[in-house]
């Protein structure tokens, strides 16, 4: 009953920037962690960044210093600001949220539909 809608992907030249957004809607009691994965052809899905309910963040080594994850709890939205983009950042980016719809429920991971980021050289 919870849906995630991603936006912000597109085509950008190397060195450029994009800002991805992921908004959760539906029956939401609370959200724990939120984050972003990405997958490109021939590669396994990798965790790009996550942010906990307390605001702690973690990043893949390949994006440290270039990407910033943030969240707006009032909007149930997680963002990924991507700067200094490189061709190797080209991938489909998937957001997720850990969400529960009641106070007694277990947190479950819900996925967005994916948004394509293409970085040209």
N, CA, C and O atoms as a GROMACS GRO file, in nm:
protein
  484
    1UNK      N    1   0.082  -0.121   0.000
    1UNK     CA    2   0.000   0.000   0.000
    1UNK      C    3   0.086   0.126   0.000
    1UNK      O    4   0.034   0.238  -0.010
    2UNK      N    5   0.216   0.109   0.011
    2UNK     CA    6   0.309   0.220   0.005
    2UNK      C    7   0.374   0.221  -0.132
    2UNK      O    8   0.422   0.118  -0.180
    3UNK      N    9   0.376   0.336  -0.193
    3UNK     CA   10   0.437   0.352  -0.324
    3UNK      C   11   0.546   0.458  -0.318
    3UNK      O   12   0.534   0.557  -0.246
    4UNK      N   13   0.650   0.436  -0.396
    4UNK     CA   14   0.759   0.532  -0.409
    4UNK      C   15   0.765   0.579  -0.553
    4UNK      O   16   0.763   0.498  -0.646
    5UNK      N   17   0.772   0.709  -0.572
    5UNK     CA   18   0.782   0.768  -0.704
    5UNK      C   19   0.913   0.844  -0.713
    5UNK      O   20   0.938   0.936  -0.636
    6UNK      N   21   0.996   0.804  -0.808
    6UNK     CA   22   1.125   0.865  -0.828
    6UNK      C   23   1.118   0.967  -0.941
    6UNK      O   24   1.038   0.954  -1.034
    7UNK      N   25   1.202   1.067  -0.932
    7UNK     CA   26   1.213   1.166  -1.038
    7UNK      C   27   1.352   1.228  -1.034
    7UNK      O   28   1.424   1.214  -0.936
    8UNK      N   29   1.388   1.294  -1.142
    8UNK     CA   30   1.513   1.367  -1.148
    8UNK      C   31   1.619   1.308  -1.236
    8UNK      O   32   1.722   1.372  -1.260
    9UNK      N   33   1.598   1.187  -1.285
    9UNK     CA   34   1.696   1.127  -1.373
    9UNK      C   35   1.697   1.194  -1.509
    9UNK      O   36   1.608   1.271  -1.543
   10UNK      N   37   1.799   1.162  -1.585
   10UNK     CA   38   1.810   1.219  -1.718
   10UNK      C   39   1.950   1.207  -1.773
   10UNK      O   40   2.033   1.131  -1.722
   11UNK      N   41   1.976   1.283  -1.877
   11UNK     CA   42   2.104   1.285  -1.945
   11UNK      C   43   2.182   1.409  -1.904
   11UNK      O   44   2.129   1.520  -1.907
   12UNK      N   45   2.306   1.389  -1.865
   12UNK     CA   46   2.390   1.500  -1.823
   12UNK      C   47   2.533   1.474  -1.869
   12UNK      O   48   2.575   1.358  -1.881
   13UNK      N   49   2.605   1.579  -1.896
   13UNK     CA   50   2.745   1.566  -1.934
   13UNK      C   51   2.833   1.542  -1.812
   13UNK      O   52   2.799   1.581  -1.701
   14UNK      N   53   2.946   1.478  -1.836
   14UNK     CA   54   3.041   1.456  -1.728
   14UNK      C   55   3.077   1.588  -1.661
   14UNK      O   56   3.098   1.690  -1.728
   15UNK      N   57   3.082   1.585  -1.529
   15UNK     CA   58   3.108   1.705  -1.452
   15UNK      C   59   2.982   1.778  -1.409
   15UNK      O   60   2.989   1.869  -1.326
   16UNK      N   61   2.870   1.741  -1.464
   16UNK     CA   62   2.744   1.805  -1.430
   16UNK      C   63   2.681   1.749  -1.304
   16UNK      O   64   2.740   1.666  -1.234
   17UNK      N   65   2.560   1.796  -1.277
   17UNK     CA   66   2.490   1.759  -1.155
   17UNK      C   67   2.346   1.720  -1.184
   17UNK      O   68   2.285   1.767  -1.280
   18UNK      N   69   2.294   1.634  -1.101
   18UNK     CA   70   2.153   1.597  -1.101
   18UNK      C   71   2.108   1.581  -0.957
   18UNK      O   72   2.187   1.550  -0.868
   19UNK      N   73   1.980   1.602  -0.936
   19UNK     CA   74   1.920   1.582  -0.805
   19UNK      C   75   1.803   1.486  -0.819
   19UNK      O   76   1.704   1.517  -0.885
   20UNK      N   77   1.814   1.370  -0.758
   20UNK     CA   78   1.709   1.271  -0.760
   20UNK      C   79   1.619   1.288  -0.638
   20UNK      O   80   1.664   1.321  -0.529
   21UNK      N   81   1.490   1.265  -0.660
   21UNK     CA   82   1.392   1.271  -0.553
   21UNK      C   83   1.314   1.141  -0.549
   21UNK      O   84   1.293   1.077  -0.652
   22UNK      N   85   1.271   1.104  -0.432
   22UNK     CA   86   1.192   0.983  -0.413
   22UNK      C   87   1.091   1.010  -0.304
   22UNK      O   88   1.126   1.026  -0.187
   23UNK      N   89   0.964   1.015  -0.342
   23UNK     CA   90   0.857   1.048  -0.249
   23UNK      C   91   0.773   0.924  -0.219
   23UNK      O   92   0.726   0.856  -0.310
   24UNK      N   93   0.754   0.897  -0.092
   24UNK     CA   94   0.672   0.785  -0.048
   24UNK      C   95   0.531   0.833  -0.017
   24UNK      O   96   0.512   0.940   0.040
   25UNK      N   97   0.434   0.753  -0.054
   25UNK     CA   98   0.295   0.786  -0.026
   25UNK      C   99   0.218   0.659   0.008
   25UNK      O  100   0.266   0.548  -0.016
   26UNK      N  101   0.100   0.676   0.064
   26UNK     CA  102   0.019   0.563   0.105
   26UNK      C  103   0.004   0.559   0.256
   26UNK      O  104   0.010   0.661   0.323
   27UNK      N  105  -0.016   0.438   0.307
   27UNK     CA  106  -0.034   0.420   0.450
   27UNK      C  107   0.102   0.407   0.516
   27UNK      O  108   0.168   0.303   0.507
   28UNK      N  109   0.143   0.513   0.583
   28UNK     CA  110   0.275   0.519   0.644
   28UNK      C  111   0.259   0.559   0.790
   28UNK      O  112   0.208   0.667   0.821
   29UNK      N  113   0.304   0.472   0.879
   29UNK     CA  114   0.310   0.507   1.020
   29UNK      C  115   0.444   0.572   1.052
   29UNK      O  116   0.449   0.677   1.117
   30UNK      N  117   0.550   0.511   1.006
   30UNK     CA  118   0.681   0.568   1.027
   30UNK      C  119   0.778   0.510   0.926
   30UNK      O  120   0.754   0.403   0.869
   31UNK      N  121   0.886   0.581   0.904
   31UNK     CA  122   0.991   0.540   0.814
   31UNK      C  123   1.122   0.533   0.890
   31UNK      O  124   1.155   0.624   0.966
   32UNK      N  125   1.195   0.426   0.869
   32UNK     CA  126   1.324   0.411   0.932
   32UNK      C  127   1.432   0.466   0.838
   32UNK      O  128   1.441   0.587   0.819
   33UNK      N  129   1.511   0.380   0.780
   33UNK     CA  130   1.615   0.428   0.690
   33UNK      C  131   1.559   0.448   0.550
   33UNK      O  132   1.454   0.393   0.515
   34UNK      N  133   1.630   0.526   0.470
   34UNK     CA  134   1.598   0.552   0.332
   34UNK      C  135   1.729   0.553   0.256
   34UNK      O  136   1.834   0.586   0.312
   35UNK      N  137   1.724   0.518   0.128
   35UNK     CA  138   1.849   0.517   0.056
   35UNK      C  139   1.834   0.494  -0.092
   35UNK      O  140   1.724   0.491  -0.147
   36UNK      N  141   1.949   0.477  -0.156
   36UNK     CA  142   1.957   0.463  -0.300
   36UNK      C  143   2.051   0.350  -0.338
   36UNK      O  144   2.161   0.340  -0.284
   37UNK      N  145   2.007   0.266  -0.430
   37UNK     CA  146   2.090   0.168  -0.497
   37UNK      C  147   2.100   0.206  -0.644
   37UNK      O  148   2.021   0.286  -0.695
   38UNK      N  149   2.198   0.148  -0.712
   38UNK     CA  150   2.206   0.165  -0.855
   38UNK      C  151   2.255   0.037  -0.920
   38UNK      O  152   2.323  -0.044  -0.857
   39UNK      N  153   2.219   0.020  -1.047
   39UNK     CA  154   2.260  -0.096  -1.122
   39UNK      C  155   2.279  -0.058  -1.268
   39UNK      O  156   2.193   0.006  -1.329
   40UNK      N  157   2.392  -0.096  -1.323
   40UNK     CA  158   2.423  -0.074  -1.464
   40UNK      C  159   2.445  -0.208  -1.530
   40UNK      O  160   2.472  -0.307  -1.462
   41UNK      N  161   2.433  -0.215  -1.663
   41UNK     CA  162   2.448  -0.343  -1.733
   41UNK      C  163   2.580  -0.411  -1.702
   41UNK      O  164   2.686  -0.350  -1.710
   42UNK      N  165   2.572  -0.537  -1.667
   42UNK     CA  166   2.690  -0.615  -1.638
   42UNK      C  167   2.741  -0.602  -1.496
   42UNK      O  168   2.837  -0.670  -1.459
   43UNK      N  169   2.680  -0.518  -1.418
   43UNK     CA  170   2.723  -0.497  -1.280
   43UNK      C  171   2.614  -0.539  -1.183
   43UNK      O  172   2.496  -0.539  -1.215
   44UNK      N  173   2.657  -0.575  -1.064
   44UNK     CA  174   2.560  -0.608  -0.961
   44UNK      C  175   2.507  -0.480  -0.899
   44UNK      O  176   2.570  -0.374  -0.904
   45UNK      N  177   2.390  -0.492  -0.840
   45UNK     CA  178   2.331  -0.378  -0.773
   45UNK      C  179   2.416  -0.338  -0.653
   45UNK      O  180   2.456  -0.424  -0.574
   46UNK      N  181   2.443  -0.211  -0.639
   46UNK     CA  182   2.526  -0.164  -0.529
   46UNK      C  183   2.454  -0.054  -0.452
   46UNK      O  184   2.379   0.026  -0.508
   47UNK      N  185   2.480  -0.053  -0.324
   47UNK     CA  186   2.426   0.053  -0.239
   47UNK      C  187   2.507   0.179  -0.262
   47UNK      O  188   2.630   0.179  -0.248
   48UNK      N  189   2.439   0.286  -0.296
   48UNK     CA  190   2.503   0.414  -0.322
   48UNK      C  191   2.511   0.496  -0.194
   48UNK      O  192   2.617   0.548  -0.159
   49UNK      N  193   2.399   0.509  -0.126
   49UNK     CA  194   2.393   0.591  -0.007
   49UNK      C  195   2.271   0.554   0.075
   49UNK      O  196   2.170   0.508   0.021
   50UNK      N  197   2.279   0.575   0.204
   50UNK     CA  198   2.165   0.558   0.291
   50UNK      C  199   2.167   0.664   0.398
   50UNK      O  200   2.270   0.722   0.430
   51UNK      N  201   2.049   0.687   0.454
   51UNK     CA  202   2.036   0.782   0.564
   51UNK      C  203   1.940   0.722   0.665
   51UNK      O  204   1.831   0.677   0.629
   52UNK      N  205   1.979   0.722   0.790
   52UNK     CA  206   1.898   0.664   0.895
   52UNK      C  207   1.795   0.764   0.945
   52UNK      O  208   1.797   0.882   0.908
   53UNK      N  209   1.706   0.716   1.029
   53UNK     CA  210   1.605   0.804   1.086
   53UNK      C  211   1.668   0.913   1.171
   53UNK      O  212   1.611   1.021   1.187
   54UNK      N  213   1.786   0.886   1.226
   54UNK     CA  214   1.857   0.985   1.305
   54UNK      C  215   1.943   1.078   1.224
   54UNK      O  216   2.006   1.169   1.280
   55UNK      N  217   1.949   1.059   1.094
   55UNK     CA  218   2.025   1.148   1.008
   55UNK      C  219   2.166   1.103   0.977
   55UNK      O  220   2.238   1.173   0.906
   56UNK      N  221   2.207   0.988   1.028
   56UNK     CA  222   2.339   0.936   0.994
   56UNK      C  223   2.341   0.889   0.850
   56UNK      O  224   2.242   0.834   0.801
   57UNK      N  225   2.452   0.909   0.782
   57UNK     CA  226   2.463   0.874   0.641
   57UNK      C  227   2.580   0.781   0.617
   57UNK      O  228   2.675   0.775   0.694
   58UNK      N  229   2.570   0.708   0.507
   58UNK     CA  230   2.676   0.620   0.463
   58UNK      C  231   2.677   0.622   0.311
   58UNK      O  232   2.572   0.626   0.248
   59UNK      N  233   2.797   0.618   0.253
   59UNK     CA  234   2.812   0.627   0.109
   59UNK      C  235   2.906   0.519   0.058
   59UNK      O  236   2.996   0.475   0.128
   60UNK      N  237   2.882   0.478  -0.065
   60UNK     CA  238   2.978   0.396  -0.134
   60UNK      C  239   3.106   0.476  -0.157
   60UNK      O  240   3.101   0.596  -0.179
   61UNK      N  241   3.219   0.408  -0.150
   61UNK     CA  242   3.346   0.477  -0.168
   61UNK      C  243   3.353   0.552  -0.301
   61UNK      O  244   3.416   0.657  -0.311
   62UNK      N  245   3.289   0.497  -0.403
   62UNK     CA  246   3.298   0.555  -0.536
   62UNK      C  247   3.227   0.690  -0.548
   62UNK      O  248   3.250   0.763  -0.644
   63UNK      N  249   3.140   0.723  -0.454
   63UNK     CA  250   3.064   0.847  -0.463
   63UNK      C  251   3.093   0.943  -0.350
   63UNK      O  252   3.040   1.054  -0.348
   64UNK      N  253   3.174   0.904  -0.255
   64UNK     CA  254   3.205   0.991  -0.142
   64UNK      C  255   3.267   1.121  -0.190
   64UNK      O  256   3.356   1.123  -0.275
   65UNK      N  257   3.218   1.230  -0.134
   65UNK     CA  258   3.266   1.361  -0.172
   65UNK      C  259   3.194   1.421  -0.290
   65UNK      O  260   3.210   1.540  -0.318
   66UNK      N  261   3.116   1.341  -0.361
   66UNK     CA  262   3.044   1.390  -0.479
   66UNK      C  263   2.893   1.386  -0.460
   66UNK      O  264   2.822   1.474  -0.510
   67UNK      N  265   2.843   1.286  -0.390
   67UNK     CA  266   2.699   1.269  -0.370
   67UNK      C  267   2.663   1.304  -0.227
   67UNK      O  268   2.742   1.285  -0.135
   68UNK      N  269   2.542   1.356  -0.210
   68UNK     CA  270   2.489   1.387  -0.078
   68UNK      C  271   2.346   1.338  -0.069
   68UNK      O  272   2.262   1.373  -0.151
   69UNK      N  273   2.319   1.258   0.032
   69UNK     CA  274   2.184   1.210   0.056
   69UNK      C  275   2.121   1.293   0.167
   69UNK      O  276   2.188   1.331   0.263
   70UNK      N  277   1.993   1.321   0.153
   70UNK     CA  278   1.921   1.397   0.254
   70UNK      C  279   1.776   1.351   0.255
   70UNK      O  280   1.732   1.279   0.165
   71UNK      N  281   1.704   1.392   0.356
   71UNK     CA  282   1.564   1.352   0.367
   71UNK      C  283   1.480   1.466   0.423
   71UNK      O  284   1.528   1.548   0.500
   72UNK      N  285   1.356   1.468   0.382
   72UNK     CA  286   1.257   1.561   0.433
   72UNK      C  287   1.146   1.477   0.494
   72UNK      O  288   1.061   1.424   0.423
   73UNK      N  289   1.148   1.465   0.624
   73UNK     CA  290   1.053   1.377   0.691
   73UNK      C  291   0.909   1.425   0.677
   73UNK      O  292   0.816   1.343   0.673
   74UNK      N  293   0.889   1.555   0.670
   74UNK     CA  294   0.754   1.608   0.655
   74UNK      C  295   0.693   1.569   0.521
   74UNK      O  296   0.571   1.558   0.509
   75UNK      N  297   0.777   1.549   0.421
   75UNK     CA  298   0.731   1.512   0.288
   75UNK      C  299   0.753   1.365   0.256
   75UNK      O  300   0.721   1.320   0.145
   76UNK      N  301   0.806   1.288   0.350
   76UNK     CA  302   0.839   1.147   0.327
   76UNK      C  303   0.921   1.130   0.200
   76UNK      O  304   0.893   1.044   0.117
   77UNK      N  305   1.021   1.213   0.186
   77UNK     CA  306   1.099   1.218   0.064
   77UNK      C  307   1.248   1.208   0.095
   77UNK      O  308   1.296   1.266   0.192
   78UNK      N  309   1.318   1.134   0.012
   78UNK     CA  310   1.462   1.124   0.019
   78UNK      C  311   1.520   1.179  -0.110
   78UNK      O  312   1.464   1.161  -0.218
   79UNK      N  313   1.634   1.246  -0.098
   79UNK     CA  314   1.698   1.309  -0.212
   79UNK      C  315   1.840   1.255  -0.228
   79UNK      O  316   1.901   1.209  -0.132
   80UNK      N  317   1.888   1.263  -0.349
   80UNK     CA  318   2.028   1.232  -0.377
   80UNK      C  319   2.082   1.341  -0.468
   80UNK      O  320   2.049   1.346  -0.586
   81UNK      N  321   2.164   1.427  -0.412
   81UNK     CA  322   2.230   1.530  -0.490
   81UNK      C  323   2.359   1.473  -0.545
   81UNK      O  324   2.446   1.430  -0.469
   82UNK      N  325   2.372   1.471  -0.676
   82UNK     CA  326   2.486   1.411  -0.744
   82UNK      C  327   2.563   1.519  -0.817
   82UNK      O  328   2.512   1.580  -0.911
   83UNK      N  329   2.684   1.543  -0.773
   83UNK     CA  330   2.770   1.642  -0.834
   83UNK      C  331   2.892   1.575  -0.896
   83UNK      O  332   2.923   1.460  -0.866
   84UNK      N  333   2.960   1.649  -0.983
   84UNK     CA  334   3.081   1.599  -1.048
   84UNK      C  335   3.059   1.461  -1.108
   84UNK      O  336   3.139   1.370  -1.087
   85UNK      N  337   2.951   1.447  -1.181
   85UNK     CA  338   2.913   1.317  -1.233
   85UNK      C  339   3.015   1.265  -1.334
   85UNK      O  340   3.074   1.341  -1.410
   86UNK      N  341   3.033   1.134  -1.332
   86UNK     CA  342   3.125   1.065  -1.419
   86UNK      C  343   3.049   0.965  -1.504
   86UNK      O  344   2.941   0.920  -1.465
   87UNK      N  345   3.103   0.929  -1.620
   87UNK     CA  346   3.035   0.829  -1.703
   87UNK      C  347   3.007   0.698  -1.629
   87UNK      O  348   2.906   0.633  -1.655
   88UNK      N  349   3.094   0.660  -1.538
   88UNK     CA  350   3.072   0.537  -1.463
   88UNK      C  351   2.957   0.546  -1.364
   88UNK      O  352   2.918   0.445  -1.305
   89UNK      N  353   2.902   0.666  -1.344
   89UNK     CA  354   2.782   0.680  -1.262
   89UNK      C  355   2.656   0.643  -1.339
   89UNK      O  356   2.549   0.635  -1.279
   90UNK      N  357   2.667   0.621  -1.468
   90UNK     CA  358   2.552   0.584  -1.549
   90UNK      C  359   2.491   0.455  -1.497
   90UNK      O  360   2.560   0.353  -1.487
   91UNK      N  361   2.364   0.459  -1.466
   91UNK     CA  362   2.295   0.343  -1.409
   91UNK      C  363   2.148   0.377  -1.390
   91UNK      O  364   2.106   0.493  -1.402
   92UNK      N  365   2.071   0.275  -1.360
   92UNK     CA  366   1.936   0.294  -1.309
   92UNK      C  367   1.945   0.305  -1.158
   92UNK      O  368   2.001   0.218  -1.092
   93UNK      N  369   1.891   0.411  -1.105
   93UNK     CA  370   1.896   0.437  -0.962
   93UNK      C  371   1.761   0.403  -0.900
   93UNK      O  372   1.657   0.448  -0.946
   94UNK      N  373   1.766   0.323  -0.794
   94UNK     CA  374   1.647   0.279  -0.724
   94UNK      C  375   1.650   0.331  -0.581
   94UNK      O  376   1.748   0.311  -0.508
   95UNK      N  377   1.545   0.397  -0.541
   95UNK     CA  378   1.535   0.438  -0.402
   95UNK      C  379   1.460   0.331  -0.323
   95UNK      O  380   1.389   0.247  -0.379
   96UNK      N  381   1.478   0.335  -0.193
   96UNK     CA  382   1.403   0.248  -0.105
   96UNK      C  383   1.373   0.321   0.025
   96UNK      O  384   1.443   0.415   0.064
   97UNK      N  385   1.269   0.276   0.091
   97UNK     CA  386   1.240   0.321   0.226
   97UNK      C  387   1.207   0.199   0.310
   97UNK      O  388   1.147   0.103   0.261
   98UNK      N  389   1.246   0.202   0.434
   98UNK     CA  390   1.203   0.104   0.532
   98UNK      C  391   1.084   0.164   0.605
   98UNK      O  392   1.097   0.265   0.674
   99UNK      N  393   0.967   0.102   0.588
   99UNK     CA  394   0.843   0.163   0.632
   99UNK      C  395   0.757   0.062   0.706
   99UNK      O  396   0.762  -0.058   0.679
  100UNK      N  397   0.678   0.112   0.800
  100UNK     CA  398   0.574   0.031   0.863
  100UNK      C  399   0.446   0.112   0.865
  100UNK      O  400   0.448   0.234   0.876
  101UNK      N  401   0.333   0.041   0.854
  101UNK     CA  402   0.204   0.109   0.846
  101UNK      C  403   0.131   0.115   0.980
  101UNK      O  404   0.030   0.184   0.991
  102UNK      N  405   0.179   0.044   1.080
  102UNK     CA  406   0.125   0.051   1.215
  102UNK      C  407   0.240   0.047   1.313
  102UNK      O  408   0.352   0.012   1.276
  103UNK      N  409   0.212   0.083   1.437
  103UNK     CA  410   0.319   0.089   1.536
  103UNK      C  411   0.376  -0.048   1.570
  103UNK      O  412   0.491  -0.059   1.610
  104UNK      N  413   0.295  -0.154   1.553
  104UNK     CA  414   0.338  -0.288   1.590
  104UNK      C  415   0.395  -0.367   1.473
  104UNK      O  416   0.442  -0.479   1.492
  105UNK      N  417   0.392  -0.312   1.354
  105UNK     CA  418   0.439  -0.382   1.236
  105UNK      C  419   0.590  -0.380   1.227
  105UNK      O  420   0.657  -0.293   1.284
  106UNK      N  421   0.643  -0.476   1.154
  106UNK     CA  422   0.785  -0.478   1.126
  106UNK      C  423   0.814  -0.381   1.012
  106UNK      O  424   0.730  -0.362   0.923
  107UNK      N  425   0.931  -0.322   1.013
  107UNK     CA  426   0.971  -0.239   0.902
  107UNK      C  427   0.996  -0.325   0.778
  107UNK      O  428   1.059  -0.430   0.787
  108UNK      N  429   0.945  -0.280   0.664
  108UNK     CA  430   0.963  -0.350   0.539
  108UNK      C  431   1.025  -0.255   0.437
  108UNK      O  432   1.001  -0.135   0.438
  109UNK      N  433   1.106  -0.312   0.350
  109UNK     CA  434   1.172  -0.232   0.249
  109UNK      C  435   1.083  -0.224   0.125
  109UNK      O  436   1.042  -0.326   0.070
  110UNK      N  437   1.054  -0.102   0.082
  110UNK     CA  438   0.975  -0.076  -0.036
  110UNK      C  439   1.062  -0.004  -0.138
  110UNK      O  440   1.140   0.084  -0.102
  111UNK      N  441   1.048  -0.042  -0.263
  111UNK     CA  442   1.136   0.007  -0.369
  111UNK      C  443   1.065   0.099  -0.466
  111UNK      O  444   0.946   0.082  -0.494
  112UNK      N  445   1.138   0.196  -0.516
  112UNK     CA  446   1.089   0.279  -0.623
  112UNK      C  447   1.101   0.210  -0.757
  112UNK      O  448   1.157   0.101  -0.767
  113UNK      N  449   1.048   0.274  -0.860
  113UNK     CA  450   1.044   0.212  -0.992
  113UNK      C  451   1.176   0.223  -1.067
  113UNK      O  452   1.194   0.156  -1.169
  114UNK      N  453   1.265   0.304  -1.020
  114UNK     CA  454   1.392   0.326  -1.086
  114UNK      C  455   1.389   0.446  -1.178
  114UNK      O  456   1.288   0.474  -1.243
  115UNK      N  457   1.499   0.518  -1.182
  115UNK     CA  458   1.513   0.629  -1.274
  115UNK      C  459   1.651   0.622  -1.337
  115UNK      O  460   1.751   0.598  -1.269
  116UNK      N  461   1.656   0.643  -1.467
  116UNK     CA  462   1.780   0.626  -1.542
  116UNK      C  463   1.862   0.754  -1.539
  116UNK      O  464   1.812   0.862  -1.569
  117UNK      N  465   1.987   0.739  -1.502
  117UNK     CA  466   2.084   0.847  -1.507
  117UNK      C  467   2.190   0.811  -1.609
  117UNK      O  468   2.255   0.707  -1.598
  118UNK      N  469   2.206   0.895  -1.709
  118UNK     CA  470   2.306   0.874  -1.812
  118UNK      C  471   2.404   0.990  -1.813
  118UNK      O  472   2.364   1.106  -1.828
  119UNK      N  473   2.530   0.959  -1.797
  119UNK     CA  474   2.635   1.060  -1.795
  119UNK      C  475   2.721   1.040  -1.919
  119UNK      O  476   2.785   0.936  -1.935
  120UNK      N  477   2.722   1.138  -2.005
  120UNK     CA  478   2.798   1.130  -2.129
  120UNK      C  479   2.936   1.190  -2.110
  120UNK      O  480   2.957   1.279  -2.029
  121UNK      N  481   3.031   1.139  -2.188
  121UNK     CA  482   3.168   1.188  -2.184
  121UNK      C  483   3.196   1.280  -2.301
  121UNK      O  484   3.308   1.331  -2.313
   0.00000   0.00000   0.00000
